[in-house]
Amino acid sequence: MTPSLGPLVQSFFTDHLPVQKGLRQGSIRSYRDTVRLFLCFVSEQRGGSIASLTIEDLGFDQVLAFLKYLEQERGNSVRTRNQRRAALNTFYSYLALRVPEMLAACQRIAAIPVKRTALPDTHYLADDEVTALFRSLPKQGRFALRDRILLLFLYNTGARVQEVADLRMEHLDFVPPAKVHLHGKGDKWRICPLWEETVKGLQQLLTEQHTLPDGYVFCAIPNRPLTRFGIYKIVRRHAALWDTDSPQPRRVSPHLFRHTAAVHLLESGVEINVIRGWLGHVSVDTTNRYAELTLNAKARALAACAVNSGVSAGSRARTAWKDDKTLLEWLNSL
């Protein structure tokens, strides 16, 4: 007898992903969004409710139609289409384990190719833009301190938005050299150093919030952490207020600070493998793309061949990264 669809979906999310694969809640939510969207699509195509769907309704043709729907009707990018496809592959691999009759269909679905797509452009903020953005932040208001330290922490660490949302007081170590322990992808932890300015701001924020040792650092209300989407809204709101004079407003997101941190580290002479560890990249190939981002980096590489060449000592990046010999020595020791 073929198992019902409902219990299989439930066990996929309550046992297979968290227990068998050890995925974190953020990753599980991504799978949930894909499966929910897929089930809604199939039920609409069938003209019934989700509760009436059976395993037999989730065939190869339905997956192909769903992927086509994502691009042509929802306007999703090829990259998003590929991500949804990968999530469905995991789901169907699980179904094949539990329902052997589905094996042939699951193998066909697994063979659906990944669509080739160019890497998206990687944008970042220049030194003067970072300075202007922080100068534009409000100094008064209920959340003025929190928002300023949130943006400073993003720029200092290059942390992913989920890593910031999950940050607790116990992950911070203010004993010199100050550092933070970030819980990244693949359940991996990494250490990032903290600037003195960041440390002072965090200490002030934690004191004003009366944060408990195991409490969250960035909160919407006391003891209730900001969500990923809450952090996005904060960043975009302040960026919109700063970027009012631009004819085409910049798309500033938390991830833009990650790119900015990487580029400024690179421009300051930090070794590429150190940046890889700083950002938590699995492969150095991911980090290498930052070397292609700026004309400034290429100009300095060319100028290095000249006798009296160099970069301005007055740049913010040099002040923040290059001149701190203790910090660079500590990074190189990682």
C-alpha positions as CSV (number, residue, x, y, z in Angstrom):
1,M,0.0,0.0,0.0
2,T,1.4,3.4,-1.0
3,P,1.9,5.7,2.0
4,S,-0.1,8.9,2.2
5,L,1.5,12.1,1.0
6,G,0.8,14.1,4.2
7,P,2.8,11.9,6.6
8,L,5.7,11.7,4.2
9,V,5.9,15.4,3.9
10,Q,5.7,15.8,7.6
11,S,8.5,13.2,8.3
12,F,10.6,14.9,5.6
13,F,10.6,18.1,7.6
14,T,10.5,16.8,11.2
15,D,13.0,13.9,10.8
16,H,14.9,13.6,7.5
17,L,16.1,17.2,7.2
18,P,16.8,18.1,10.9
19,V,17.8,14.7,12.2
20,Q,19.2,12.6,9.4
21,K,20.8,15.5,7.4
22,G,21.4,17.8,10.4
23,L,20.2,20.9,8.7
24,R,19.6,24.1,10.6
25,Q,16.2,25.8,10.8
26,G,17.1,28.4,8.2
27,S,17.9,25.8,5.6
28,I,14.7,23.8,6.5
29,R,12.6,26.9,5.9
30,S,14.1,27.2,2.4
31,Y,13.0,23.6,1.7
32,R,9.6,24.3,3.2
33,D,9.1,27.3,0.9
34,T,9.9,25.3,-2.2
35,V,7.8,22.3,-1.3
36,R,4.8,24.5,-0.3
37,L,5.0,26.4,-3.5
38,F,5.2,23.2,-5.5
39,L,2.3,21.6,-3.8
40,C,0.2,24.8,-4.3
41,F,1.1,24.8,-8.0
42,V,0.2,21.1,-8.5
43,S,-3.1,21.4,-6.6
44,E,-4.1,24.4,-8.7
45,Q,-3.2,22.5,-11.8
46,R,-5.3,19.5,-10.6
47,G,-8.2,21.8,-9.6
48,G,-8.4,20.4,-6.1
49,S,-7.0,21.1,-2.6
50,I,-3.6,20.3,-1.3
51,A,-5.1,17.8,1.1
52,S,-6.5,15.8,-1.9
53,L,-3.1,15.3,-3.5
54,T,-1.5,11.9,-3.7
55,I,2.0,10.8,-4.4
56,E,1.0,9.8,-7.9
57,D,0.1,13.5,-8.6
58,L,3.7,14.5,-8.1
59,G,5.2,13.1,-11.2
60,F,8.0,14.1,-13.6
61,D,5.7,16.2,-15.8
62,Q,4.5,18.2,-12.8
63,V,8.1,19.1,-11.8
64,L,9.0,20.2,-15.4
65,A,5.8,22.3,-15.5
66,F,6.6,23.8,-12.1
67,L,10.1,24.9,-13.1
68,K,8.7,26.4,-16.3
69,Y,6.1,28.2,-14.2
70,L,8.7,29.7,-11.9
71,E,10.5,31.4,-14.8
72,Q,7.7,32.3,-17.2
73,E,4.9,33.2,-14.8
74,R,6.5,34.1,-11.5
75,G,9.4,35.9,-13.2
76,N,12.0,34.1,-11.1
77,S,15.6,34.1,-12.2
78,V,17.4,31.1,-13.5
79,R,19.4,31.0,-10.3
80,T,16.2,30.8,-8.3
81,R,14.8,28.1,-10.6
82,N,18.0,26.0,-10.0
83,Q,17.7,26.4,-6.3
84,R,14.1,25.2,-6.3
85,R,15.1,22.3,-8.5
86,A,17.8,21.3,-6.0
87,A,15.4,21.4,-3.1
88,L,12.9,19.2,-5.0
89,N,15.7,16.8,-5.9
90,T,16.3,16.3,-2.1
91,F,12.6,15.9,-1.5
92,Y,12.2,13.3,-4.3
93,S,15.3,11.4,-3.2
94,Y,13.6,11.0,0.2
95,L,10.4,9.9,-1.5
96,A,12.3,7.2,-3.4
97,L,13.7,5.8,-0.1
98,R,10.2,5.7,1.5
99,V,8.2,4.7,-1.6
100,P,10.2,2.3,-3.9
101,E,7.5,2.6,-6.5
102,M,8.6,6.2,-7.0
103,L,12.2,5.3,-7.8
104,A,11.9,5.5,-11.6
105,A,10.1,8.9,-11.5
106,C,12.6,10.2,-9.0
107,Q,15.5,9.2,-11.1
108,R,14.0,11.1,-14.1
109,I,13.5,14.1,-11.9
110,A,17.1,14.0,-10.6
111,A,18.2,14.0,-14.3
112,I,16.6,17.4,-15.0
113,P,19.6,19.5,-15.8
114,V,20.7,22.6,-14.1
115,K,20.2,25.6,-16.3
116,R,23.4,27.5,-17.1
117,T,23.5,31.1,-16.0
118,A,26.0,33.8,-15.7
119,L,27.2,34.7,-12.2
120,P,25.3,37.8,-10.9
121,D,27.2,41.0,-10.7
122,T,28.7,41.5,-7.3
123,H,28.3,45.1,-6.1
124,Y,29.9,46.8,-3.1
125,L,30.1,50.2,-1.4
126,A,33.2,52.4,-1.9
127,D,35.0,53.8,1.1
128,D,33.3,57.2,0.8
129,E,29.9,55.6,0.4
130,V,30.4,53.6,3.6
131,T,31.4,56.8,5.4
132,A,28.4,58.8,4.1
133,L,26.0,56.0,5.0
134,F,27.1,55.9,8.6
135,R,27.1,59.6,8.9
136,S,23.5,59.7,7.7
137,L,22.3,57.3,10.4
138,P,20.1,58.9,13.1
139,K,21.7,59.5,16.4
140,Q,18.5,59.7,18.4
141,G,15.5,57.4,18.6
142,R,14.4,54.2,20.2
143,F,16.4,52.0,17.8
144,A,19.1,54.4,16.7
145,L,21.9,52.6,18.6
146,R,20.7,49.2,17.6
147,D,20.5,50.0,14.0
148,R,23.9,51.7,13.9
149,I,25.7,48.8,15.6
150,L,23.8,46.3,13.4
151,L,25.2,48.0,10.2
152,L,28.6,48.4,11.8
153,F,28.7,44.7,12.7
154,L,27.7,43.7,9.2
155,Y,30.5,45.8,7.8
156,N,33.1,44.6,10.4
157,T,32.4,40.9,10.1
158,G,30.9,40.4,6.6
159,A,28.5,38.0,8.3
160,R,25.5,36.4,6.6
161,V,22.2,37.8,7.6
162,Q,21.1,34.6,9.3
163,E,24.4,34.5,11.3
164,V,23.5,38.0,12.5
165,A,20.0,37.0,13.4
166,D,21.2,34.0,15.4
167,L,23.9,36.0,17.3
168,R,23.8,35.7,21.1
169,M,25.7,37.5,23.8
170,E,27.6,34.3,24.6
171,H,29.1,34.3,21.1
172,L,30.9,37.5,21.8
173,D,34.4,37.6,23.4
174,F,35.5,41.1,24.3
175,V,38.8,40.1,25.9
176,P,41.6,41.5,23.6
177,P,41.9,40.7,20.8
178,A,38.1,40.9,20.7
179,K,36.3,38.5,18.5
180,V,32.9,36.9,17.7
181,H,32.0,33.3,17.0
182,L,29.7,33.0,14.0
183,H,27.5,29.9,13.4
184,G,27.6,29.6,9.6
185,K,26.5,27.3,6.8
186,G,26.9,23.5,7.3
187,D,26.7,23.9,11.1
188,K,30.3,25.3,11.0
189,W,31.6,27.9,13.4
190,R,34.2,30.5,12.6
191,I,35.9,33.4,14.4
192,C,36.0,37.0,13.2
193,P,37.9,39.8,14.9
194,L,36.0,42.9,16.1
195,W,37.1,46.5,15.8
196,E,37.4,48.6,19.0
197,E,34.5,50.8,17.7
198,T,32.3,47.7,17.2
199,V,33.2,46.4,20.7
200,K,32.3,49.7,22.4
201,G,29.0,49.9,20.5
202,L,28.1,46.3,21.3
203,Q,28.8,46.8,25.0
204,Q,26.6,49.9,25.1
205,L,23.8,48.1,23.2
206,L,23.9,45.0,25.5
207,T,23.9,47.2,28.6
208,E,20.9,49.3,27.4
209,Q,19.0,46.1,26.4
210,H,19.8,44.3,29.7
211,T,20.8,41.3,27.5
212,L,21.1,38.0,29.3
213,P,24.2,35.9,28.8
214,D,22.3,33.6,26.4
215,G,20.1,36.4,25.0
216,Y,20.1,37.6,21.4
217,V,22.2,40.6,20.5
218,F,20.0,42.3,17.9
219,C,16.4,42.3,19.1
220,A,13.1,43.7,17.7
221,I,11.7,43.8,21.3
222,P,13.4,42.6,24.5
223,N,14.6,39.0,24.2
224,R,12.9,38.6,20.8
225,P,15.5,38.5,18.0
226,L,15.3,40.3,14.7
227,T,14.4,38.0,11.8
228,R,16.3,37.9,8.6
229,F,13.5,39.9,7.0
230,G,13.6,42.4,9.9
231,I,17.3,43.0,9.3
232,Y,16.7,43.4,5.5
233,K,14.1,46.1,6.3
234,I,16.4,48.0,8.6
235,V,19.2,48.1,6.1
236,R,17.1,49.1,3.2
237,R,15.3,51.8,5.2
238,H,18.5,53.5,6.2
239,A,20.0,53.0,2.8
240,A,17.0,54.7,1.2
241,L,17.3,57.7,3.5
242,W,21.0,58.0,2.6
243,D,20.8,57.4,-1.1
244,T,18.2,60.1,-1.9
245,D,20.4,62.1,-4.3
246,S,21.2,59.2,-6.6
247,P,19.3,59.2,-9.9
248,Q,19.1,55.4,-9.6
249,P,18.9,54.3,-6.0
250,R,21.4,51.6,-4.9
251,R,20.1,48.2,-3.9
252,V,21.6,48.0,-0.5
253,S,21.1,44.8,1.4
254,P,22.8,43.0,4.3
255,H,24.7,40.9,1.8
256,L,26.1,44.0,0.1
257,F,27.9,44.7,3.4
258,R,29.4,41.2,3.1
259,H,30.7,42.0,-0.4
260,T,32.0,45.4,0.8
261,A,33.9,43.9,3.7
262,A,35.5,41.3,1.4
263,V,36.6,44.0,-1.2
264,H,37.9,46.3,1.5
265,L,39.9,43.5,3.1
266,L,41.3,42.6,-0.3
267,E,42.2,46.3,-1.1
268,S,44.0,46.5,2.3
269,G,46.3,43.7,1.4
270,V,44.7,40.9,3.4
271,E,45.7,37.5,2.0
272,I,42.9,35.7,0.0
273,N,42.8,32.6,2.2
274,V,42.4,34.8,5.3
275,I,39.4,36.4,3.7
276,R,38.0,33.0,2.8
277,G,38.2,32.0,6.5
278,W,36.8,35.4,7.5
279,L,33.7,35.0,5.4
280,G,33.3,31.2,5.9
281,H,33.6,30.3,2.2
282,V,34.0,26.5,1.6
283,S,36.1,27.1,-1.6
284,V,38.7,29.8,-2.2
285,D,37.2,30.1,-5.7
286,T,34.2,31.9,-4.2
287,T,36.5,34.4,-2.6
288,N,38.7,34.9,-5.7
289,R,35.9,36.6,-7.5
290,Y,36.4,39.7,-5.3
291,A,39.8,40.1,-6.9
292,E,38.0,41.0,-10.2
293,L,35.6,43.5,-8.7
294,T,37.5,46.8,-8.7
295,L,39.6,48.8,-11.1
296,N,41.4,50.0,-8.0
297,A,42.7,46.6,-7.2
298,K,43.9,46.1,-10.8
299,A,45.5,49.6,-10.8
300,R,47.4,48.8,-7.6
301,A,48.6,45.5,-9.0
302,L,50.0,47.4,-12.0
303,A,51.4,50.2,-9.9
304,A,53.2,47.7,-7.7
305,C,55.6,47.2,-10.7
306,A,56.6,50.9,-10.5
307,V,59.3,52.2,-8.1
308,N,57.4,55.0,-6.3
309,S,53.8,53.8,-6.4
310,G,51.3,53.1,-3.7
311,V,47.8,53.9,-2.5
312,S,46.6,56.8,-0.5
313,A,47.2,56.5,3.3
314,G,44.1,58.5,3.9
315,S,41.5,55.9,2.7
316,R,39.1,54.5,5.2
317,A,39.9,51.0,4.2
318,R,43.6,51.4,5.1
319,T,42.6,53.0,8.5
320,A,40.2,50.3,9.3
321,W,42.1,47.2,8.1
322,K,45.7,47.9,7.0
323,D,47.1,50.0,9.9
324,D,46.1,47.6,12.6
325,K,49.2,45.4,12.6
326,T,48.0,43.4,15.7
327,L,44.8,42.5,13.9
328,L,46.6,41.4,10.7
329,E,49.1,39.4,12.7
330,W,46.2,37.7,14.5
331,L,44.4,37.0,11.2
332,N,47.5,35.4,9.6
333,S,47.8,33.1,12.6
334,L,44.4,31.6,12.0
